[in-house]
């Protein structure tokens, strides 16, 4: 299923995009797309049954904002340097273990919402990423297979980053990762049954129409199942938590000087095959 949330920020309603591309209203079946729903197999079954029976009313999407596909996110765990080609372009050695950092849930915005360039920023960068949404509590897992079994679905994430704040200002990466609007998510949460192999997903990103990133999740150093297993040894992952699994080569930081960092007025578009497409215009904060 392709699940999504539509409406004004903070007042989104649950919806489904059916096999014909028709937007369907889920508000008569469930109250929201969130961790509580994703952990409830009976509720998900009711959605599937209603969709298959043609019982869901059509929702007019004209002029309707698409919000993040998951509400009330508990935490966003991010994996850095998780693509062989990205590590090469930045001159970094592939890590022996996953590099872990966090983004605050309030960095999440819709897939077409405005992204704000932080005040004083000169190194705002782009990163297309596969987002993993947890549907079952993951705690001290023993195998990658167990990790995959805890995945509710997948989405497109834009891990917007400010490289000066991240690398040159001391401390951890968090200062460069948690500026407002720095995690557009969606448009859809595609349930795991529709993504048979998360390691075979092409992902691309354009800036002002120019292709910048053209990669595949096959390049991931630590694949999805292993990432979930690994994280479960250090923290409990709960339904509705999100994992941003890293970005392929092609970020501004990896380009020759002068590096083409983002500025107000730029337009970024990104997509992952089967998971949908985002578009953001950048403005000054």
PLY file of the C-alpha trace (Angstrom):
ply
format ascii 1.0
element vertex 285
property float x
property float y
property float z
element edge 284
property int vertex1
property int vertex2
end_header
0.00 0.00 0.00
0.95 3.62 -0.53
-0.09 5.51 2.60
0.08 9.27 2.94
-1.16 12.21 4.97
-2.71 15.28 3.34
-3.85 18.69 4.51
-2.45 21.73 6.27
0.56 21.29 8.53
-0.53 19.86 11.87
-4.00 18.93 10.59
-3.20 16.22 8.06
-5.70 13.43 7.39
-4.80 9.85 6.44
-5.11 8.80 2.83
-4.18 6.02 0.42
-3.04 6.14 -3.18
-4.64 3.17 -4.91
-3.27 1.06 -7.75
-4.93 3.35 -10.31
-3.32 6.47 -8.82
-6.56 7.65 -7.23
-6.35 9.37 -3.85
-8.62 7.73 -1.27
-9.75 9.04 2.12
-8.82 6.82 5.09
-10.24 9.04 7.82
-13.34 6.83 8.13
-11.14 3.80 8.83
-8.18 5.13 10.87
-7.38 8.40 12.59
-3.77 8.80 11.39
-0.75 7.12 9.84
1.52 6.75 12.87
3.36 4.21 14.98
0.17 3.03 16.65
-1.35 2.15 13.28
1.82 0.58 11.88
2.04 -1.76 14.88
-1.61 -2.83 14.49
-1.94 -5.62 11.92
-5.73 -5.67 12.32
-6.03 -1.97 11.48
-3.73 -2.35 8.48
-5.85 -5.31 7.39
-8.99 -3.17 7.57
-7.34 -0.63 5.27
-6.38 -3.35 2.78
-9.85 -4.87 2.84
-11.58 -1.53 2.37
-9.26 -0.64 -0.50
-9.76 -3.97 -2.25
-13.53 -3.73 -1.82
-13.60 -0.22 -3.31
-15.14 1.16 -0.13
-12.80 4.12 0.35
-14.17 7.48 -0.84
-12.26 9.43 -3.47
-10.41 12.45 -2.14
-9.99 15.47 -4.40
-6.28 16.22 -4.32
-6.48 19.50 -6.20
-4.47 22.07 -4.29
-4.15 19.70 -1.34
-0.83 19.78 0.51
0.95 16.45 0.99
2.40 16.20 4.47
4.93 13.77 5.91
3.54 10.24 5.55
4.12 9.41 9.24
2.77 11.40 12.17
4.06 11.59 15.74
7.53 10.29 14.88
9.35 9.17 18.01
12.93 9.57 16.79
14.90 9.86 13.57
18.10 7.83 13.61
20.53 8.57 10.77
23.40 6.57 9.31
26.37 8.54 7.97
28.84 7.46 5.28
26.77 4.40 4.39
27.50 4.28 0.64
30.80 3.10 -0.80
30.71 5.79 -3.52
29.89 8.59 -1.05
32.75 7.58 1.23
35.11 7.66 -1.77
34.00 11.12 -2.90
34.50 12.61 0.57
37.90 10.95 1.00
36.70 8.97 4.03
37.52 5.38 4.84
34.42 3.14 4.84
33.44 2.83 8.51
33.92 -0.46 10.32
30.61 0.10 12.10
27.66 2.35 11.20
28.09 6.04 11.94
25.03 7.06 13.95
23.51 10.49 14.60
20.04 11.85 15.24
17.66 14.37 13.75
14.88 15.90 15.82
11.36 14.91 14.71
10.44 18.59 14.32
12.86 18.86 11.36
10.35 16.80 9.36
8.23 18.59 6.76
6.22 17.49 3.75
7.86 16.44 0.49
6.98 19.68 -1.31
7.27 22.12 1.59
9.75 25.00 1.58
13.26 24.26 2.87
14.82 27.14 4.80
18.50 28.04 4.39
19.73 28.80 7.94
20.81 32.33 8.77
24.56 32.65 8.22
24.73 29.47 6.17
27.10 29.21 3.22
27.27 25.40 2.99
23.74 24.01 2.87
23.88 20.66 1.09
21.52 18.04 -0.33
21.25 14.29 0.40
18.66 11.92 -1.09
18.10 8.99 1.27
16.02 5.87 1.74
13.98 6.24 4.93
12.98 3.12 6.84
9.89 3.30 9.05
9.69 0.87 11.95
6.48 -1.10 12.53
7.50 -3.54 15.25
9.59 -2.97 18.38
13.23 -3.84 17.71
15.27 -4.69 20.80
18.50 -6.74 20.85
17.88 -8.36 17.49
20.19 -11.21 16.47
20.05 -11.09 12.67
19.49 -8.87 9.65
16.45 -10.99 8.81
14.92 -10.04 12.15
15.74 -6.44 11.34
13.84 -6.51 8.06
10.87 -8.12 9.81
10.57 -4.99 11.97
10.21 -2.65 8.96
6.72 -1.33 8.27
7.67 0.46 5.08
9.89 2.85 3.18
9.84 6.49 2.10
11.96 9.14 0.40
13.90 11.39 2.77
15.93 14.53 2.06
18.64 14.75 4.72
19.39 18.45 4.23
22.71 19.33 5.89
24.76 22.42 6.69
28.40 21.34 6.32
30.05 24.21 8.18
27.76 23.69 11.17
28.23 19.92 10.89
32.02 19.70 10.51
33.71 23.02 11.25
31.95 24.22 14.40
33.12 21.54 16.86
31.27 18.79 18.65
29.02 16.29 16.92
27.29 16.48 13.54
23.97 17.45 15.11
24.31 21.23 14.65
24.45 20.77 10.89
21.58 18.31 10.73
18.83 19.78 12.88
17.98 23.15 11.35
14.26 23.70 10.79
12.78 22.02 7.68
15.93 19.87 7.24
14.07 16.55 6.78
11.44 16.56 4.02
9.77 13.12 4.08
7.42 11.39 1.65
5.25 11.63 -0.35
4.25 8.08 0.54
4.93 5.42 3.10
5.15 2.35 0.88
4.52 -0.78 2.92
7.31 -3.33 3.06
5.36 -5.96 1.12
5.62 -3.72 -1.96
9.43 -3.39 -1.66
10.73 -6.96 -2.03
14.39 -5.92 -1.98
15.35 -2.57 -0.41
18.90 -3.06 -1.73
17.80 -2.68 -5.35
16.35 0.85 -5.32
17.64 3.56 -7.68
17.68 7.02 -6.10
18.29 10.38 -7.79
18.44 14.08 -6.97
18.43 17.20 -9.17
19.28 20.82 -8.35
17.71 23.40 -10.68
17.11 20.61 -13.19
20.70 19.31 -13.17
21.17 15.71 -12.08
23.49 15.63 -9.05
22.96 12.22 -7.46
22.27 9.02 -9.40
22.83 6.03 -7.15
21.44 2.77 -5.92
20.91 1.27 -2.49
23.03 -1.67 -3.71
26.00 0.59 -2.81
25.08 0.67 0.87
27.91 -0.46 3.15
25.43 -1.61 5.80
22.15 -2.83 4.26
18.76 -2.08 5.76
18.32 -5.27 7.78
21.78 -4.99 9.28
21.23 -1.31 10.15
18.06 -2.18 12.09
19.79 -5.09 13.84
22.82 -2.96 14.73
20.80 -0.06 16.11
18.68 -2.43 18.22
21.80 -3.34 20.19
22.17 0.27 21.37
18.59 1.57 21.56
15.02 0.36 21.35
13.42 1.12 17.99
9.67 1.57 18.30
6.82 1.68 15.78
6.82 5.03 14.01
10.56 5.63 14.42
12.40 6.57 11.22
15.89 5.60 10.06
17.59 7.67 7.35
19.97 5.14 5.82
22.60 7.36 4.17
23.19 9.03 0.82
25.02 8.05 -2.39
27.74 10.06 -4.12
27.03 13.45 -5.64
26.61 15.82 -2.70
27.94 19.38 -2.96
30.60 18.69 -0.33
32.18 16.11 -2.65
32.41 18.45 -5.66
35.45 20.47 -6.78
35.80 24.09 -5.69
33.83 26.24 -5.83
31.40 23.76 -4.30
27.83 24.35 -5.50
26.09 24.63 -2.14
22.41 25.49 -2.04
21.12 29.06 -1.95
17.73 30.66 -1.56
15.88 30.38 -4.86
17.27 26.95 -5.73
14.89 24.09 -6.49
15.73 20.53 -5.40
13.90 17.48 -6.77
14.54 13.92 -5.64
13.06 10.48 -6.11
13.45 6.81 -5.28
12.02 4.33 -7.73
8.63 3.14 -6.52
8.59 5.46 -3.50
7.67 8.76 -5.13
9.19 12.16 -5.81
9.83 15.35 -3.82
10.28 18.97 -4.87
11.40 21.84 -2.62
12.10 25.50 -3.20
14.68 27.02 -0.89
14.14 30.30 0.93
16.04 32.26 3.57
15.17 31.41 7.17
0 1
1 2
2 3
3 4
4 5
5 6
6 7
7 8
8 9
9 10
10 11
11 12
12 13
13 14
14 15
15 16
16 17
17 18
18 19
19 20
20 21
21 22
22 23
23 24
24 25
25 26
26 27
27 28
28 29
29 30
30 31
31 32
32 33
33 34
34 35
35 36
36 37
37 38
38 39
39 40
40 41
41 42
42 43
43 44
44 45
45 46
46 47
47 48
48 49
49 50
50 51
51 52
52 53
53 54
54 55
55 56
56 57
57 58
58 59
59 60
60 61
61 62
62 63
63 64
64 65
65 66
66 67
67 68
68 69
69 70
70 71
71 72
72 73
73 74
74 75
75 76
76 77
77 78
78 79
79 80
80 81
81 82
82 83
83 84
84 85
85 86
86 87
87 88
88 89
89 90
90 91
91 92
92 93
93 94
94 95
95 96
96 97
97 98
98 99
99 100
100 101
101 102
102 103
103 104
104 105
105 106
106 107
107 108
108 109
109 110
110 111
111 112
112 113
113 114
114 115
115 116
116 117
117 118
118 119
119 120
120 121
121 122
122 123
123 124
124 125
125 126
126 127
127 128
128 129
129 130
130 131
131 132
132 133
133 134
134 135
135 136
136 137
137 138
138 139
139 140
140 141
141 142
142 143
143 144
144 145
145 146
146 147
147 148
148 149
149 150
150 151
151 152
152 153
153 154
154 155
155 156
156 157
157 158
158 159
159 160
160 161
161 162
162 163
163 164
164 165
165 166
166 167
167 168
168 169
169 170
170 171
171 172
172 173
173 174
174 175
175 176
176 177
177 178
178 179
179 180
180 181
181 182
182 183
183 184
184 185
185 186
186 187
187 188
188 189
189 190
190 191
191 192
192 193
193 194
194 195
195 196
196 197
197 198
198 199
199 200
200 201
201 202
202 203
203 204
204 205
205 206
206 207
207 208
208 209
209 210
210 211
211 212
212 213
213 214
214 215
215 216
216 217
217 218
218 219
219 220
220 221
221 222
222 223
223 224
224 225
225 226
226 227
227 228
228 229
229 230
230 231
231 232
232 233
233 234
234 235
235 236
236 237
237 238
238 239
239 240
240 241
241 242
242 243
243 244
244 245
245 246
246 247
247 248
248 249
249 250
250 251
251 252
252 253
253 254
254 255
255 256
256 257
257 258
258 259
259 260
260 261
261 262
262 263
263 264
264 265
265 266
266 267
267 268
268 269
269 270
270 271
271 272
272 273
273 274
274 275
275 276
276 277
277 278
278 279
279 280
280 281
281 282
282 283
283 284
